Each structure stands twice: as C-alpha cells, then as structure tokens.
Amino acid sequence: MTHTHTYYITTPIYYVNDKPHIGHCYTTTVADAIARFQRLAGRDVYFLTGTDEHGQKVEKSAAAAGVTPQQLADENAAVFQQAMTLIGASNDDFIRTTQPRHEKQVQAAVARLIASGDIYLGTFEGWYDEGQEEYVTENAAREKNYTAFNGKPLVRAKEDNYYFRLSKWQPELEKFLAANPHFVKPAARMNEVLGRLREGLQDVPISRTNFSWGIPILDGPGGTPGKHVIYVWIDALLNYTTAIGVIDGLAGTAPSGSQGRNARYWPADVHLIGKEILWFHAVIWPALLMALGLETPRCVYAHSFWISEGQKMSKTLGNFIDLATLRAYIDRFGLDALRWYLLTQGPLRETDADFSYAKFVEVYNADLANGIGNCASRVGNMIEKYFDGKVPPAPADPVFHFGPSSPPQTAIQTQPQDVASALESVFDWPRDTHEFVHKSEKQLRSIDLTGALLEGIALVGRVDAFINLTAPFKLAKTIDANPAARDQLAAILYSCAEAVRIASLLLSPAMPTKMAQLWKTWNCQPTPGVPLHELARFGGKHALQPGSPIAKGEPLFMRADAKEPAPKPA
Ligand code: MSP
C-alpha cells in the first residue's frame, strides 16, 4: 500500500437554534475549497462539518415552538445540511451532537477525566435570577441593585457543579504555544490568546443541573445518568474527535466500521473557526486533549466576520444575508461565482469584509467574465478558427523573448503599442507556470486560501498579456504567405491553452463546476489521484495533447451589469 499523507479539516458545528446564513456558509465554503485543494495536491483528506444541538437555548426555543428539543434539532440540522449542499460542500461527514456515536464517546471522555481528577465535583455559589433561570455575575448583580429581570430580588443560590481543572494546564499550555507559534493563525489572533493567557486560567464549570437538554454524566448509581448534563461547549468541542472515533479508540472499545479506520486522521490539521470562538479552541480544547492524553491539533485558524453592505449583521437590523439571498445570487450568477466572491473577498485574514453587491459585480466581471471566462473563450476560438478546433502542435521550446535585446532568431515582432510594456520581457512558460503553481501550493500550506486562488487568476492575466503582446489574430493573417508564421502561431496558441489549463487547476477548488465544464470542452479532465504538481507540468504527461479536439463550448461566465438591481429572494 502506498503511504499518503492525511489531512483533516473541520468547521465549527453550528447551533441548531439559528438559521444558516452567510457566516456559516462562508466557513464551510472555505473549508471545502481547502479540502478540494488538498485532495488535488494528493492528500488523503477528511473534511468534517455538522451541528451543535444541545443546551438551554435549544431547549427554550423548542418549548416556545411547542416541539421537543429533538424535533427542533432534527428540523434545523436538516436545514443546515441543505445549506451545505447548496454551497457545494464536499464534506466527508456531517456530525450531529445528538447522534449516539457522539453521545457515548462524550460520556466516555468525561468519565475518563473524572477518573484522572481533571474533572472534579465542586460547589458554585452566586446570585441567581429565578425568572431567567440564570446566574448573574457579582458586578452585574451590583449594577442592577440585586434585582432580577422581573423586578424580584436576586437570590443567593448554590449548586454542585463539575469543573475542569483548566488552571493545572496553564504551564503546559504556555510551553505548547511557545513551541508552536503558528498554532493559532492569523498572527494577530495568537497575540490575543497569549495576552489573555497571561491573566491566568481558572477552572471552568463543565456541567449544568438547571436544564436537561444535554448529555448526562453517568454518575448515578451503577453508572446511570445523574442530575448533571455536560456543558454544551465541552460536548461540542469533542465532536472533532468523536466523529472519527478517537475516543472509542482511547477507551479500547473497538469502534465499528469506518469510524475505526478514520481515527487515523487525528490530530486535525486545521480547525477552521470564526474569531469569536477562538478561546474555546485555542485554550480549552488543547487543555482537554492534553488531559485526555491525546495529540493537539496542528492549527486553529480563526477568520474574521462578514458584514453586510457596510453594516454589522444583526437580528435587530434584520440584515442577515440568509440562505434565500445566497440562493438568489446563485440563480443569477451561478454557484461558482458566489464561491469565488466569498473565497477571494471574504474575511479570511484579520479584518472583517463587507458583502456588497457593487463589489460582487466588479469582482465577477474582472476575474470571471473578463478574466478566466474571456481568456478561455479567446484561446478556444482562435484554436477553432486557425487549427480546426484541434490542439496545435506543441513548441519544442516554449520560451518567448520580447524587447530590444531579445535574440533576433526567436524574437517575435511586437506591435508598436506594446513595445513600452514589452521591454525585455521573457515568457518562459514551463518555468512561469511552475512558479504560479508553486506559489499557490505554498500559500495553501499557510492557509492563505485567497492567495492560493489568486495565483490562478494572475496566471490568466499573464496569458492575456501574452496574447496582447503576440497578437496571434494579426499573425494569423500572414500565414498564407508565410508558412513559418503558422508554426509561430501554433507555438503561441499551444502555450496559451496549456497555461489556461494549468490556471484552471488552481481555480478549480473554488469553482469546481465551471472548471469541470472547461475540462470537458477542452478534453483535459485531470486524472483522479494524480497530484497537482504532476497534473500542472507544462507540456508534461497530463498536458493538452496536440490534435485532440477543443470544442467551442458555452462561455463560462456572461458579463454582469451593475445597473441591474441586486438579486433578491423571490
Ligand atoms: N456551536 C458553536 C460552535 C461550536 S464548535 C465546537 C457556534 N455555533 S454558531 O452557529 O454560532 O456558528 C458560529 C460560526 O459561524 C463562527 O465561528 C463562524 O465560523 C461562522 N459565522 C457566524 N457568523 C459569521 C459572520 N458574520 N461572518 C463569518 N463567519 C461567521 O458558535
């Protein structure tokens, strides 16, 4: 058996008491594109997303809707699953925290931590708001003059709680973060974590007794459920391990079927999350894993937030970009165009990003309609016209020199208007395409997905520049009189088409459908299982084959008109 490197990527699991919106879709789309890129690079990928279904909020929403929490969870988990299908997610699994496979492993993990002393029973005392069924901090209580939300006095209440001994792990965590400066990304987020860590860690309550919609701790007589349910965050974080059977493996219980084999994906390569849940992932989660004796994930990547047309999205403003709106964009521009916009303009790095229709149209026209779309049809049309729709012969040496000092024998006559920009330029296609692919892979490794994708568009830009410089349509007019011009035209068009093919590989993780459409009309579907660096070798084994047909095909993207009103749900 050949050894392939595994790659495990996860998204947060989403709360089922909310409806999916652009934020949830964004994180899953980013994870999806990274997963597709890694598969293309030849890795054995496991991509997990799912839903977080326990907790008091779900219990309350269900009561308000007159259904059981499980019914509410079932309904909304299905809506999240549809959302993931809508955006084209290629997840290998969808975990729900109400699944027995998850619940039993969470109970096993907690039992293990109780046995090791990492979880202990303690007493919590504080101000309790009986109407709201919640504890109020000392500060908040003082501010409100010790009155509850309903005007009655706050009461002093006491309860037994299980605590996770987080404080004990402070030195280990500090050592771990110092040794792994790239554990949290981007760098600004790591600094936040380090700053807060310096304030010192306190033990965290990890159980609740004031509601019941959660996974019970088995501390009753004979290992039966007692009165405590596990705090939703501890339950939720463990999903990354339960989905692939890691806790089963720990307990020595042989996990059944595929789960057993999947445990080999641990530790996760990336937990992709939003910045608001960084603390849980960067501090509590590694400490829990250390306490369980499990390996820590390789990276927690916390992206920033989408805002909408310049405003923060909120329930009060009612301006969430919801599924219906996303669907309206997909109906007008196609799924791949929406993915492209999200992935290249989204809040992957430190700053928030604005979802704006005007920007969408601008990016759509520049990168897609006038970018890859136009370039591919330009090249396809010329091959159709001058070479009967068959890939022309490949040049023996696809290196082109332009400008005054170029060797006269290989110099191509440049058009006067191009001379200034063409000074001393060399197009060495094997070298240049290799560089784009190499840079793209490098950026992908540091989770700069946007950067990795933009290398594909930059390569398209280079092909456009080359076409403008060599003006093959003018050269074509001379071929009847000059047979050498025909060879030159073939060399130019072969190079353009082959470079576009390589660009399409780099663009495909964002736009799998459109690039597959291009591969079909150009007869160059990448062979599954062949890694990107081989597929992308200019003129290599997987290159366009001279003589093979390039059908004209539909344009990949129609130009958009910014004067049209923004897509709205029907
Ligand atoms: N259930 C927890 C996560 C548990 S993970 C072990 C949760 N769920 S959530 O439904 O609130 O989803 C939060 C995640 O949705 C964020 O971390 C982020 O990935 C995504 N987003 C929600 N709103 C967002 C934006 N406005 N912009 C970008 N992504 C955001 O927290």
Residues whose N, C-alpha, C, O or C-beta is under 5 A from the ligand:
A	BS01	MSP	P12 I13 Y14 Y15 G23 H24 Y26 T27 D52 A236 L237 I273 G274 I277 S304 F305 W306
